Amino acid sequence: MLPFALQTHRPSWHEQQFRRQALMAIVGLSLATSIFGLTVGFPLGWTPGVKTGLALLIVKNVAFLLWLRTVPGHYALVGALHLLVLAVTGIYKFAQETVVEQMVNGLGTYSYWLPLTYVVAFLVFRSHVAIATSVGIFAALTMITLLYLLDGSALTGAQQAHSALLVQVLLMHLTLISFFVLFGVLQRGYIGALAEAQSEARAGYLDSLTGVPNRRQLTLWLSERTRSTGTSEALSIILFDLDRFKHINDTHGHDYGDEVLRRTTQAVGTSLRRGTLFGRWGGEEFLVILPGTATAEAQGVAERLRQAVAAMQYDRPIHMTVSLGVAQAQLGERPETLLKRADDALYAAKHAGRNQVHAA
């Protein structure tokens, strides 16, 4: 279980990969900076405490990178822990250098990394938790700054002249938080608009009643497949429709007729192998596109579909059957011609008594 505050929605696989890779980049840069600081620290004469802190940061960053690499799904937990270390250490150093040590501008060493906490917060947490976390960090920095500014003994000489710098730092932090909030709003709006556009685009290629691809999508698929017919693989189609479907509508009503179409779609869909292209051609007609399939095999598929539809049970005295026409595409044949031959085979099945398969 991840901590309570982490991700309420389930991000897509691509979003998870982006978040994990971005977090790995941040942790990796932190590692490189810590190593550089520890290496440069020896000639600069840094104190043993600073060197120990840098060594601990190196160990922490290496551990987090290995964690992210071995358990990608824990990126939110790793990010939360990384944020905790950044925030606690940064606030502590900021307080020590301003209120305790009363340095000129209180912005030494680790305090420079504080803005990174906002980046990690919005990368790891859901938006309102990220905002609350960022505001909490900002409030802590503001309180520390106020303690420094309200200490009359501290505001003397150069410290008094540089006190405005602390206020500018706070304004910079506030600007960063505002940017991430506005960016999040824009991002959500963009993602929402994109999802809506994708949904509308999908709807344009799906049959609203049955949920399977419509004639527009089937036409595109058939055009794409017939272009390569005869070069590498065979292509066959099955065109079929429900026998005496008008009688169903006249006797039981159009609503029940729609239910028959939906159930037929389900029966056919479960009878087809993965990769088969299937959709509603129009009315009670359906089309199956079989890439890599010759006539004989396509007839076997059609027979399986015929049996699946005939075996369906209804809560009314109905026995539904289908007539099917099979045609294999010829070299250079246009989609319209292929469909016409399948349609002719379908009507031959109708005239021969229905509930059967005919091949062109």
C-alpha positions as a printed Julia matrix, in Angstrom:
360×3 Matrix{Float64}:
   0.0     0.0     0.0
   1.27    3.46   -0.86
   0.84    6.38    1.55
  -2.61    7.94    1.83
  -1.72   11.15    0.01
  -0.35    9.48   -3.1
  -2.21    9.38   -6.44
  -6.0     9.01   -6.15
  -6.48    8.22   -9.81
  -4.77    5.4   -11.69
  -2.36    7.03  -14.16
  -1.96    5.51  -17.58
   1.1     3.4   -18.3
   2.68    6.24  -20.29
   2.02    8.74  -17.5
   3.58    6.41  -14.93
   6.64    5.98  -17.12
   6.99    9.74  -17.53
   6.66   10.38  -13.78
   9.15    7.65  -12.9
  11.7     8.82  -15.49
  11.34   12.45  -14.4
  11.85   11.44  -10.77
  14.88    9.35  -11.73
  16.33   12.39  -13.51
  15.83   14.55  -10.41
  17.34   11.98   -8.06
  20.2    11.36  -10.52
  21.03   15.06  -10.7
  20.9    15.27   -6.92
  23.33   12.35   -6.77
  25.7    13.98   -9.24
  25.59   17.25   -7.3
  26.26   15.5    -4.0
  29.24   13.64   -5.47
  30.6    16.87   -6.96
  30.13   18.7    -3.66
  31.88   15.99   -1.68
  34.77   15.88   -4.16
  35.22   19.65   -4.23
  34.73   19.87   -0.48
  38.15   18.48    0.4
  40.21   21.27   -1.22
  37.65   23.88   -0.07
  38.07   22.75    3.52
  34.43   21.96    4.27
  33.66   20.81    7.78
  33.36   17.12    8.64
  29.63   17.65    9.31
  29.02   18.95    5.79
  31.01   16.1     4.28
  29.1    13.54    6.34
  25.82   15.05    5.2
  26.87   14.87    1.55
  27.95   11.25    1.98
  24.55   10.38    3.46
  22.84   12.13    0.55
  24.88   10.06   -1.91
  23.83    6.85   -0.18
  20.2     7.99   -0.14
  20.16    8.94   -3.82
  21.85    5.7    -4.9
  19.31    3.71   -2.89
  16.39    5.64   -4.4
  17.71    5.17   -7.95
  18.05    1.42   -7.42
  14.55    1.33   -5.92
  13.05    3.18   -8.88
  14.84    0.89  -11.3
  13.89   -2.4    -9.65
  10.33   -1.53   -8.55
   8.96    1.01  -11.1
   5.48    1.02   -9.56
   6.83    2.53   -6.33
   7.8     5.83   -7.98
   5.21    7.73   -5.91
   6.5     6.32   -2.62
  10.12    7.02   -3.57
   9.15   10.54   -4.61
   7.37   11.15   -1.31
  10.42   10.02    0.67
  12.73   12.12   -1.5
  10.45   15.11   -0.95
  10.46   14.52    2.81
  14.25   14.57    2.91
  14.42   17.7     0.75
  11.82   19.61    2.73
  12.96   18.71    6.24
  16.65   19.23    5.51
  16.06   22.43    3.56
  13.79   24.02    6.17
  16.18   23.03    8.96
  19.18   24.56    7.15
  17.21   27.69    6.29
  16.24   28.15    9.94
  19.75   27.45   11.19
  21.37   29.94    8.83
  18.88   32.75    9.43
  17.48   32.56   12.96
  20.3    30.64   14.7
  23.49   31.72   12.92
  21.95   34.97   11.6
  23.93   34.93    8.38
  23.76   37.97    6.1
  21.14   36.55    3.76
  20.44   33.09    5.18
  20.76   31.34    1.85
  23.73   29.03    2.2
  24.36   25.44    1.04
  21.25   23.24    1.11
  18.73   26.08    1.17
  19.24   26.6    -2.54
  17.58   23.25   -3.2
  14.29   24.17   -1.54
  12.48   25.14   -4.8
  12.99   21.55   -5.96
  10.52   20.42   -3.3
   7.66   22.0    -5.25
   8.7    20.18   -8.43
   8.72   16.82   -6.67
   5.44   17.55   -4.85
   3.52   18.23   -8.07
   5.22   15.3    -9.76
   4.26   12.79   -7.05
   1.07   13.95   -5.34
  -2.41   14.62   -6.65
  -2.94   18.32   -7.27
  -4.66   19.42   -4.05
  -2.2    17.48   -1.87
   0.72   18.95   -3.83
  -0.69   22.45   -3.28
  -1.18   21.82    0.44
   2.35   20.42    0.76
   3.86   23.37   -1.11
   1.89   25.9     0.94
   3.03   24.16    4.12
   6.68   24.4     3.09
   6.19   28.03    2.08
   4.48   28.81    5.4
   7.42   27.32    7.32
   9.89   29.44    5.35
   7.74   32.53    5.91
   7.63   31.96    9.67
  11.4    31.54    9.78
  11.88   34.74    7.77
   9.51   36.65   10.04
  11.42   35.47   13.1
  14.6    36.78   11.48
  13.08   40.11   10.43
  11.35   40.72   13.77
  14.55   40.13   15.73
  15.67   43.71   16.29
  19.13   42.7    17.37
  19.69   40.92   14.06
  18.74   43.8    11.78
  21.93   45.76   12.02
  24.46   46.82    9.47
  24.79   44.56    6.44
  22.03   42.25    7.69
  19.51   45.08    7.63
  20.58   46.01    4.11
  20.18   42.45    2.85
  16.93   41.56    4.63
  14.98   42.45    1.49
  16.67   39.52   -0.25
  14.84   37.07    2.0
  11.54   38.67    1.04
  12.45   38.33   -2.63
  13.24   34.66   -2.09
   9.8    34.13   -0.56
   8.19   35.9    -3.5
  10.15   33.66   -5.87
   8.9    30.58   -4.02
   5.33   31.89   -4.15
   5.71   32.5    -7.9
   6.88   28.91   -8.4
   3.91   27.52   -6.48
   1.51   29.7    -8.47
   3.09   28.55  -11.72
   2.69   24.86  -10.84
  -0.93   25.43   -9.79
  -1.77   27.24  -13.03
   0.17   24.7   -15.08
  -1.81   21.91  -13.41
  -5.09   23.62  -14.27
  -4.03   24.07  -17.88
  -2.77   20.49  -18.06
  -6.03   19.06  -16.72
  -7.97   21.19  -19.19
  -5.77   20.03  -22.05
  -6.01   16.37  -21.04
  -9.78   16.68  -20.67
 -10.12   18.27  -24.09
  -7.84   15.64  -25.61
  -9.82   12.81  -24.01
 -13.08   14.33  -25.27
 -11.66   14.7   -28.78
 -10.43   11.11  -28.75
 -13.82    9.94  -27.51
 -15.6    11.82  -30.29
 -13.15   10.45  -32.84
 -13.73    6.9   -31.63
 -17.48    7.47  -31.68
 -17.22    8.45  -35.33
 -15.91    4.99  -36.15
 -18.15    2.95  -33.85
 -21.73    1.84  -34.24
 -23.73    3.51  -31.47
 -26.15    0.59  -31.05
 -23.8    -2.4   -30.92
 -20.5    -0.76  -30.0
 -18.59   -2.48  -32.81
 -16.84   -0.68  -35.7
 -19.22    0.94  -38.17
 -19.26    1.06  -41.96
 -16.85    3.99  -42.04
 -14.2     2.09  -40.08
 -14.77   -1.13  -41.98
 -14.37    0.69  -45.29
 -11.02    2.12  -44.16
  -9.81   -1.3   -43.0
 -10.9    -2.95  -46.24
  -9.21   -0.29  -48.37
  -5.96   -0.69  -46.45
  -5.98   -4.49  -46.72
  -6.9    -4.71  -50.39
  -3.96   -2.5   -51.39
  -1.54   -5.29  -50.47
  -3.69   -8.18  -51.67
  -1.7   -10.76  -53.58
   1.69   -9.51  -52.4
   2.11  -11.4   -49.14
  -1.12  -12.89  -47.83
  -4.64  -13.8   -48.79
  -7.67  -11.77  -47.76
 -11.27  -12.9   -47.45
 -14.44  -11.25  -46.23
 -17.74  -12.52  -44.89
 -20.85  -10.44  -45.46
 -23.92  -11.66  -43.59
 -27.29  -10.45  -42.44
 -30.08  -11.64  -40.17
 -32.8   -13.68  -41.84
 -36.32  -12.23  -41.72
 -35.23   -9.44  -39.4
 -38.09   -7.2   -40.55
 -40.5    -9.77  -39.09
 -38.77   -9.37  -35.7
 -39.29   -5.62  -35.77
 -42.88   -5.89  -36.95
 -43.82   -8.54  -34.4
 -41.81   -7.65  -31.31
 -41.02   -3.97  -31.86
 -37.9    -2.09  -32.82
 -36.57   -2.05  -29.26
 -36.47   -5.82  -29.18
 -35.04   -5.8   -32.69
 -32.18   -3.65  -31.36
 -31.66   -6.21  -28.59
 -31.41   -8.98  -31.18
 -28.76   -6.99  -33.06
 -26.75   -6.48  -29.88
 -26.93  -10.16  -28.92
 -25.99  -11.2   -32.43
 -22.96   -8.92  -32.24
 -21.9   -10.52  -28.95
 -22.34  -14.06  -30.27
 -20.32  -13.34  -33.41
 -17.63  -11.42  -31.54
 -16.98  -14.3   -29.13
 -16.78  -16.76  -32.04
 -14.02  -14.89  -33.89
 -10.32  -15.27  -33.2
  -8.22  -12.37  -31.99
  -7.14  -10.04  -34.77
 -10.25  -10.56  -36.9
 -11.88   -7.32  -38.06
 -15.62   -7.26  -37.5
 -18.32   -4.6   -37.52
 -21.83   -3.55  -38.47
 -22.12   -2.77  -42.17
 -25.57   -1.26  -41.84
 -29.09   -2.26  -40.76
 -29.0    -5.98  -40.05
 -25.87   -6.53  -42.18
 -22.43   -7.26  -40.73
 -18.99   -7.59  -42.27
 -16.04   -9.75  -41.19
 -12.58   -9.07  -42.65
 -10.14  -11.98  -42.47
  -6.53  -11.01  -43.3
  -4.35  -13.98  -44.2
  -7.35  -16.21  -44.89
  -8.26  -18.01  -48.11
 -11.77  -18.99  -49.23
 -11.85  -22.48  -47.71
 -10.83  -21.31  -44.25
 -13.17  -18.31  -44.48
 -16.07  -20.67  -45.23
 -15.2   -22.56  -42.04
 -15.29  -19.31  -40.06
 -18.63  -18.4   -41.64
 -20.09  -21.78  -40.73
 -18.96  -21.3   -37.13
 -20.69  -17.92  -37.05
 -23.86  -19.37  -38.53
 -23.99  -22.01  -35.81
 -23.27  -19.49  -33.05
 -26.18  -17.28  -34.1
 -28.54  -20.21  -34.57
 -27.73  -21.47  -31.06
 -28.74  -18.23  -29.34
 -31.66  -18.41  -26.9
 -34.23  -15.67  -26.42
 -36.96  -15.0   -23.89
 -39.47  -14.88  -26.75
 -40.43  -17.45  -29.4
 -37.62  -16.42  -31.75
 -35.15  -18.53  -33.68
 -32.68  -16.23  -35.37
 -30.51  -17.35  -38.28
 -28.12  -15.65  -40.68
 -27.19  -16.03  -44.33
 -23.54  -15.52  -45.19
 -21.58  -14.7   -48.33
 -17.84  -15.36  -48.57
 -15.41  -13.85  -51.09
 -11.64  -13.9   -51.39
  -9.92  -10.78  -52.74
  -8.18  -11.12  -56.07
  -4.95   -9.44  -57.1
  -5.58   -5.72  -57.66
  -9.3    -6.0   -56.91
 -11.05   -2.88  -55.68
 -12.93   -3.01  -52.36
 -16.23   -2.25  -54.1
 -15.84   -5.22  -56.41
 -14.91   -7.55  -53.57
 -17.94   -6.42  -51.57
 -20.2    -6.87  -54.6
 -19.07  -10.48  -55.0
 -19.62  -11.16  -51.29
 -23.06   -9.54  -51.53
 -23.95  -11.71  -54.52
 -22.9   -14.8   -52.53
 -25.02  -13.6   -49.61
 -28.12  -13.29  -51.78
 -27.42  -16.69  -53.3
 -27.57  -18.07  -49.75
 -30.85  -16.24  -49.22
 -32.42  -17.62  -52.38
 -31.21  -21.12  -51.55
 -33.29  -21.15  -48.37
 -31.37  -18.93  -45.88
 -29.37  -20.04  -42.83
 -26.4   -21.17  -44.94
 -23.0   -20.14  -46.31
 -22.23  -19.47  -49.96
 -18.87  -18.54  -51.48
 -18.29  -16.37  -54.52
